[in-house]
Amino acid sequence: MTDAPAVRLTPRLAAAAAPVRIDRVICDVGTDHALLPCFLFQRGARRLIASDVRKGPLQSAMRNIRKYGAEDCIRVVLSDGLKNIEYAEDIIIAGMGGELISRIISECDFFDTNTRLILQPMTRAEKLRRAVYAAGFELLSENCVREGDKYYTVMYAGYTGKPAEISELFSYVGKVTDNAYLARQADILENAARGCTVSDPERAKRLTELADGVRQVRQHNESQGSLHIFE
Ligand SMILES: C[S@@+](CC[C@H](N)C(=O)[O-])C[C@H]1O[C@@H](n2cnc3c(N)ncnc32)[C@H](O)[C@@H]1O
């Protein structure tokens, strides 16, 4: 043990840490400073991988791993996504764009029924939800977190082994029950619709319908508790 202070995470990273199973093999992809694995180590995790595609972040990861006395429990791996990772059960990918996270998931070949994904996209959450289902996972839950004026969702997904397509509305709503997130999502869709009313009226109509759909889910949540959207 060291006398290092407790690792403090931002609300976004704390939300990503919350569903992780401490007793599993855990991989944090795009770890940067490795604060998340160090936090999980302090919570009792002992089989951790901190990976990043760049050497610079891994050097700062190593500094933190040493600072928190976790050298025997956190392995540092240089890897593009999961390409150099042989196996992990709980896989966290946080702080990247939804399209990059989608690509990383689609390229992995070791997923099995023990795998859980914890995903926190900075953009394109709707694309990531589609990629999650296409890779043979289902969303178990989503937890929204607010930092300043930004909302983030943390997706928690379990492996089914059955690739599936999801509806467009579900790709925007997922398992989110946070009404502030849904209201913002509807506004984003409506603004996008306004932006293409002249150039692409068909698309504008589709986006307006989606915005209405998201608002209906939100209203239903408010009046009756959460509504299940068919995936
Ligand atoms: C914005 S930081 C996020 C750090 C931390 N995960 C968080 O959420 O605060 C993104 C990190 O992902 C890494 N990264 C980008 N593309 C990657 C890839 N294809 N595979 C692994 N890591 C990647 C970057 O080098 C960077 O350290």
Ligand as a Chemical Component Dictionary entry (heavy atoms), coordinates in Angstrom:
data_LIG
# 
_chem_comp.id                   LIG 
_chem_comp.type                 NON-POLYMER 
_chem_comp.pdbx_formal_charge   0 
_chem_comp.three_letter_code    LIG 
# 
loop_
_chem_comp_atom.comp_id 
_chem_comp_atom.atom_id 
_chem_comp_atom.alt_atom_id 
_chem_comp_atom.type_symbol 
_chem_comp_atom.charge 
_chem_comp_atom.model_Cartn_x 
_chem_comp_atom.model_Cartn_y 
_chem_comp_atom.model_Cartn_z 
_chem_comp_atom.pdbx_ordinal 
LIG C1  C1  C 0  -10.127 12.533 -24.509 1  
LIG S1  S1  S 1  -9.132  11.224 -23.965 2  
LIG C2  C2  C 0  -10.231 10.364 -22.865 3  
LIG C3  C3  C 0  -9.501  9.834  -21.677 4  
LIG C4  C4  C 0  -10.376 9.076  -20.681 5  
LIG N1  N1  N 0  -10.827 7.823  -21.254 6  
LIG C5  C5  C 0  -11.551 9.913  -20.272 7  
LIG O1  O1  O 0  -12.682 9.561  -20.615 8  
LIG O2  O2  O -1 -11.345 10.942 -19.609 9  
LIG C6  C6  C 0  -9.099  10.122 -25.350 10 
LIG C7  C7  C 0  -7.952  9.126  -25.261 11 
LIG O3  O3  O 0  -8.217  8.093  -26.207 12 
LIG C8  C8  C 0  -7.016  7.772  -26.867 13 
LIG N2  N2  N 0  -7.362  7.162  -28.149 14 
LIG C9  C9  C 0  -7.769  7.785  -29.285 15 
LIG N3  N3  N 0  -7.984  6.887  -30.259 16 
LIG C10 C10 C 0  -7.730  5.669  -29.732 17 
LIG C11 C11 C 0  -7.744  4.342  -30.231 18 
LIG N4  N4  N 0  -8.074  4.088  -31.508 19 
LIG N5  N5  N 0  -7.400  3.331  -29.407 20 
LIG C12 C12 C 0  -7.024  3.569  -28.125 21 
LIG N6  N6  N 0  -6.982  4.807  -27.596 22 
LIG C13 C13 C 0  -7.327  5.844  -28.375 23 
LIG C14 C14 C 0  -6.276  9.086  -26.960 24 
LIG O4  O4  O 0  -4.901  8.895  -27.156 25 
LIG C15 C15 C 0  -6.612  9.712  -25.610 26 
LIG O5  O5  O 0  -5.669  9.396  -24.628 27 
# 
loop_
_chem_comp_bond.comp_id 
_chem_comp_bond.atom_id_1 
_chem_comp_bond.atom_id_2 
_chem_comp_bond.value_order 
_chem_comp_bond.pdbx_ordinal 
LIG C1  S1  SING 1  
LIG S1  C2  SING 2  
LIG S1  C6  SING 3  
LIG C2  C3  SING 4  
LIG C3  C4  SING 5  
LIG C4  N1  SING 6  
LIG C4  C5  SING 7  
LIG C5  O1  DOUB 8  
LIG C5  O2  SING 9  
LIG C6  C7  SING 10 
LIG C7  O3  SING 11 
LIG C7  C15 SING 12 
LIG O3  C8  SING 13 
LIG C8  N2  SING 14 
LIG C8  C14 SING 15 
LIG N2  C9  SING 16 
LIG N2  C13 SING 17 
LIG C9  N3  DOUB 18 
LIG N3  C10 SING 19 
LIG C10 C11 SING 20 
LIG C10 C13 DOUB 21 
LIG C11 N4  SING 22 
LIG C11 N5  DOUB 23 
LIG N5  C12 SING 24 
LIG C12 N6  DOUB 25 
LIG N6  C13 SING 26 
LIG C14 O4  SING 27 
LIG C14 C15 SING 28 
LIG C15 O5  SING 29 
# 
